[in-house]
């Protein structure tokens, strides 16, 4: 079974970089999910789909996959350019501001 090693993207509702430093190893699903005819719930017979492991570094995730004989694929993250202003957030409320603060 193939595993995917990746670094998670940030949440669309946040501007920070929380929870984006770790590396995740999760298995690629082997079978499609099916609907339960009685309740309408989705399910799968693939138990490895529930496994999601976190590692501190890419090397640790790759070493784990190699030591356990897991075929893996690494997806490199797309790094965003940091937006750093000279004064930061506090510049909005500075007393020596030259322009009027507007919305």
Buried (B, 14 or more C-beta within 10 A) or exposed (E): EEBEBBBEEEEEEEEEEEEBEBBBBBBBEEEEEEEEEEEEEEEBEBEBBEEEBEBEEBEBBBEBBEEEEBEBEBEEEEEEEEEEEEEEEEEEEEEEEEEEEEE
